[in-house]
Amino acid sequence: MSSVAKRKVTLRIMGHDYTLVTDQTEEKVQRIARYVDRQMRELAIMTRAAEGMIPILTCMTLTEQLMELQGENNMLRRAVEQQKVLQDT
């Protein structure tokens, strides 16, 4: 059985420190944390929402972006498959 090395990584998001245990590289986790921090700060400025609402708004915004990209990815996959079918005929 293969064992994946776990490490503790401390992140700073919106002025708060969070320590995670992860099998990802610290660089990758920090890059993700910087992205989340930037998104949260932008939403805080744009919406002027209460601090407690910012994480929820960020999750909703990032999930919307993810779902749009997944839809685009699925559309492109179907187009590639259709091209393959056309080439085979």
C-alpha positions in Angstrom: 0.0 0.0 0.0 1.4 3.4 -1.0 1.6 6.1 1.6 1.2 9.7 0.6 3.3 12.2 2.6 1.2 14.7 4.5 2.4 18.1 5.5 1.0 21.1 7.5 0.6 24.3 5.5 -0.4 27.6 7.1 -2.4 29.9 4.9 -3.4 33.5 5.4 -6.8 34.4 4.0 -8.5 37.7 4.7 -6.1 38.4 7.6 -6.8 35.0 9.3 -4.3 32.1 9.5 -5.5 28.6 8.8 -3.4 25.5 9.1 -4.2 22.6 6.8 -2.9 19.1 6.6 -2.5 18.1 2.9 -0.7 15.9 0.5 -0.3 18.8 -2.0 2.8 20.8 -2.3 3.0 24.0 -0.2 3.4 26.1 -3.4 0.2 24.7 -4.9 -1.8 25.2 -1.6 -0.4 28.8 -1.2 -1.3 29.6 -4.8 -4.8 28.4 -4.3 -5.0 30.4 -1.0 -3.8 33.6 -2.7 -6.5 33.1 -5.4 -9.2 32.6 -2.8 -8.0 35.6 -0.8 -8.0 37.8 -3.9 -11.5 36.7 -4.8 -12.8 37.3 -1.2 -11.2 40.7 -1.1 -12.7 41.7 -4.4 -16.2 40.5 -3.3 -15.8 42.4 0.0 -15.1 45.6 -1.9 -17.8 45.1 -4.6 -20.6 43.9 -2.4 -19.8 45.6 0.9 -21.4 42.5 2.5 -20.9 41.6 6.1 -17.6 39.8 6.8 -19.5 36.6 7.6 -21.2 36.6 4.2 -17.9 36.9 2.2 -17.0 33.2 2.4 -20.5 32.2 1.3 -20.5 34.7 -1.6 -17.0 33.5 -2.6 -18.1 29.9 -2.6 -21.1 30.7 -4.7 -19.1 32.8 -7.2 -16.3 30.2 -7.5 -18.8 27.4 -7.9 -20.6 29.3 -10.6 -17.3 29.8 -12.5 -16.5 26.1 -12.1 -19.9 25.0 -13.4 -19.6 27.3 -16.4 -16.1 25.9 -17.2 -17.4 22.3 -16.7 -20.2 23.1 -19.2 -17.7 24.5 -21.7 -15.5 21.5 -21.2 -18.4 19.1 -21.8 -19.4 21.0 -25.0 -15.8 20.8 -26.3 -15.6 17.1 -25.5 -18.8 16.5 -27.5 -17.5 18.5 -30.4 -14.3 16.5 -30.5 -16.2 13.3 -30.3 -18.4 14.4 -33.2 -15.3 15.3 -35.2 -13.9 11.9 -34.6 -17.1 10.3 -35.8 -17.2 12.4 -38.9 -13.6 11.5 -39.7 -14.2 7.8 -39.3 -17.1 7.9 -41.8 
